[in-house]
Every structure is written in C-alpha cells, then in structure tokens.
C-alpha cells in the first residue's frame, strides 16, 4: 500500500466508486414527476352508487297506490293533490281502498272516522279520490258516501288526459277537415 492508503485516504478508484454510489442513491430519492392524468375511477364508483340509490328510491316516492286512472277529454288540473299532506283515497281494480298519508288499506266503512281525524286543524279540507278505471262503480260510490258522512265538502276526482284529445280539440277550434 502506498502512503495514501496508510493515511486513511482511499485510492482514487475507490473514491470514484463511492461518488457513483452516492449519485445513484440521490437519483433514486428524487420524487417522481407529477401525474397530469385525472383518476376518474372513484368518481365513476360514486356516480354508479348514486344511480343505484335513485333507481331503488324512485318507485317508493309515488304517493298512494298505483292505479290506472280514468281517461277524460278535459281534466281539471289539481295542483294541491301533489302536496305531502293531501288526503287521498285510492281504489284499486279489485275494490281495495287505501288511505294516504300512510297508504294504509282500509274498508270504505272505516273512512268516516279516519277522514274526520285527518281533516281536523286543516285549512284545505279537500279529499282526492284516485280510482282505477276498471274499479266497480259501487265501491267508488261507497267511498264518496262515507267521505260525505265524514264531513268532506270538496272532493277531487283524479283523472288522466286522453291521448289525442288535445289534437281533436285544436282541430275542432280551427275548423278541422
């Protein structure tokens, strides 16, 4: 060994190797460059979950029992029937009655006391009847009679606009062919 080796100073070849090792370590410690791409996978996951939630909840939002409404040429708009606190009696095709709010099945004979309770402390004392087009008329008549006995003065019959009725009305007004 030479004088440099005895003094604790490594020879030139060892110093170059050490420097190269340190440079490699420094290169490895550098932060990776920023990624310019946006990762949309979490957003898509959230959107799919929201879509599923809305698909499950939406059918539950319909108020009352679903029935096939009577179709008329000139229905009268009743915006108050969509209110949350509106009292509605639904009559299904097979004659079952449902009272909303709550969508509880009830017999026509039980309507009088229940409707009296629901109408107390209400400014709007209108009760809406939503009957299936193929329901027996006798059941609808019984419901109306029991509602009248319960003190209901204003009844709203929920109907649906006939398809093509507006077109015929326009043709008749303009002289049509």
C-alpha positions as CSV (number, residue, x, y, z in Angstrom):
1,X,0.0,0.0,0.0
2,X,1.1,3.5,-0.7
3,X,1.2,6.5,1.5
4,X,-2.3,7.5,0.6
5,X,-3.7,4.1,1.8
6,X,-1.9,4.3,5.1
7,X,-3.2,7.8,5.9
8,X,-6.9,6.6,5.6
9,X,-7.5,8.3,2.3
10,X,-8.9,5.8,-0.2
11,X,-7.2,5.5,-3.5
12,X,-8.7,7.4,-6.5
13,X,-10.5,4.4,-7.9
14,X,-12.4,3.8,-4.6
15,X,-13.4,7.5,-4.3
16,X,-14.9,7.4,-7.8
17,X,-16.9,4.3,-6.9
18,X,-18.3,5.9,-3.7
19,X,-19.2,9.1,-5.6
20,X,-21.1,7.0,-8.2
21,X,-23.0,5.1,-5.5
22,X,-24.0,8.3,-3.8
23,X,-25.2,9.8,-7.1
24,X,-27.3,6.7,-7.8
25,X,-28.8,6.9,-4.3
26,X,-29.6,10.6,-4.8
27,X,-31.2,9.8,-8.2
28,X,-33.4,7.2,-6.5
29,X,-34.5,9.6,-3.8
30,X,-35.9,12.1,-6.3
31,X,-39.7,12.5,-6.3
32,X,-41.4,11.1,-9.3
33,X,-42.8,13.7,-11.7
34,X,-46.4,14.8,-11.2
35,X,-49.1,12.9,-13.0
36,X,-51.2,15.0,-15.3
37,X,-53.9,12.4,-15.7
38,X,-57.1,12.6,-13.6
39,X,-58.1,9.4,-12.0
40,X,-61.9,9.2,-12.7
41,X,-62.4,5.7,-11.2
42,X,-63.5,6.9,-7.8
43,X,-65.9,9.4,-9.4
44,X,-67.5,6.7,-11.6
45,X,-67.9,4.5,-8.5
46,X,-69.7,7.2,-6.6
47,X,-71.9,8.0,-9.6
48,X,-72.9,4.3,-10.0
49,X,-73.8,4.1,-6.3
50,X,-76.0,7.2,-6.6
51,X,-77.6,5.8,-9.7
52,X,-78.5,2.6,-7.9
53,X,-79.8,4.5,-4.9
54,X,-82.1,6.7,-7.1
55,X,-83.3,3.6,-9.0
56,X,-84.3,1.9,-5.8
57,X,-85.8,5.0,-4.1
58,X,-87.8,6.5,-7.1
59,X,-90.6,3.9,-7.1
60,X,-91.1,4.5,-3.4
61,X,-91.8,8.2,-3.9
62,X,-95.1,7.7,-5.7
63,X,-97.8,8.7,-3.4
64,X,-100.5,6.2,-2.7
65,X,-101.4,3.1,-4.5
66,X,-100.7,2.9,-8.2
67,X,-103.9,2.6,-10.3
68,X,-104.8,3.0,-13.9
69,X,-106.6,6.3,-13.9
70,X,-109.8,7.1,-15.8
71,X,-109.1,9.0,-19.0
72,X,-111.0,12.2,-19.8
73,X,-111.0,14.7,-22.6
74,X,-110.9,17.8,-20.4
75,X,-109.4,17.1,-17.0
76,X,-109.1,19.9,-14.4
77,X,-105.7,20.4,-13.0
78,X,-105.5,19.9,-9.2
79,X,-102.0,21.0,-8.1
80,X,-102.9,20.5,-4.4
81,X,-103.1,16.7,-4.8
82,X,-99.3,16.5,-5.1
83,X,-98.8,18.1,-1.6
84,X,-97.4,15.8,1.1
85,X,-100.3,16.4,3.5
86,X,-103.1,15.9,0.8
87,X,-105.6,13.3,1.8
88,X,-106.1,10.8,-0.9
89,X,-108.2,7.7,-1.2
90,X,-107.0,5.2,-3.9
91,X,-109.4,2.5,-5.2
92,X,-107.8,-0.4,-7.0
93,X,-109.3,-2.6,-9.7
94,X,-110.2,-5.3,-7.3
95,X,-112.1,-2.9,-5.0
96,X,-109.5,-2.4,-2.2
97,X,-109.2,1.1,-0.7
98,X,-106.1,2.8,0.5
99,X,-106.0,6.0,2.6
100,X,-103.0,8.3,2.3
101,X,-101.0,9.8,4.0
102,X,-99.6,6.4,5.1
103,X,-101.0,4.4,2.2
104,X,-103.0,2.2,4.7
105,X,-105.5,-0.3,3.4
106,X,-109.0,0.5,4.7
107,X,-112.6,-0.6,4.1
108,X,-115.0,2.1,2.9
109,X,-116.9,1.8,6.2
110,X,-113.8,2.8,8.2
111,X,-113.3,6.0,6.1
112,X,-115.7,8.3,8.0
113,X,-113.8,8.4,11.4
114,X,-110.3,8.3,9.9
115,X,-111.0,11.2,7.5
116,X,-112.6,13.2,10.3
117,X,-109.4,12.8,12.3
118,X,-107.2,13.8,9.3
119,X,-109.3,16.9,8.5
120,X,-109.1,18.4,12.0
121,X,-106.9,21.5,12.0
122,X,-106.5,21.6,8.2
123,X,-107.3,24.7,6.2
124,X,-107.8,22.7,2.9
125,X,-110.5,20.2,3.5
126,X,-110.3,18.6,0.0
127,X,-110.1,14.8,-0.3
128,X,-108.9,13.4,-3.5
129,X,-110.1,10.1,-5.0
130,X,-107.9,8.2,-7.3
131,X,-109.9,5.3,-8.7
132,X,-108.8,2.6,-11.2
133,X,-110.7,2.9,-14.5
134,X,-111.9,-0.7,-14.1
135,X,-112.9,-0.5,-10.4
136,X,-116.6,-1.3,-9.7
137,X,-118.7,1.8,-9.5
138,X,-120.4,0.6,-6.3
139,X,-117.1,0.8,-4.4
140,X,-116.4,4.3,-5.7
141,X,-119.9,5.3,-4.7
142,X,-119.5,3.8,-1.2
143,X,-116.2,5.8,-0.7
144,X,-117.9,9.1,-1.8
145,X,-120.9,8.4,0.5
146,X,-118.6,7.7,3.5
147,X,-116.4,10.7,2.8
148,X,-119.5,12.9,2.7
149,X,-120.6,11.4,6.0
150,X,-117.2,12.3,7.4
151,X,-117.8,16.0,6.7
152,X,-115.9,16.3,3.4
153,X,-117.4,19.0,1.2
154,X,-114.8,19.2,-1.5
155,X,-113.9,16.0,-3.5
156,X,-111.4,15.9,-6.2
157,X,-111.5,13.0,-8.7
158,X,-108.1,12.4,-10.1
159,X,-108.1,11.6,-13.9
160,X,-105.8,11.5,-16.8
161,X,-105.7,13.4,-20.1
162,X,-106.9,11.2,-23.1
163,X,-104.2,10.8,-25.8
164,X,-105.2,12.8,-28.9
165,X,-108.0,14.7,-27.1
166,X,-106.0,17.9,-27.3
167,X,-105.4,17.4,-31.1
168,X,-109.1,16.9,-31.7
169,X,-109.9,20.0,-29.7
170,X,-107.5,22.0,-31.7
171,X,-108.9,20.7,-35.0
172,X,-112.4,21.5,-33.9
173,X,-111.5,25.0,-32.9
174,X,-109.7,25.7,-36.2
175,X,-112.4,24.1,-38.4
176,X,-110.7,20.8,-39.0
177,X,-111.2,18.7,-42.1
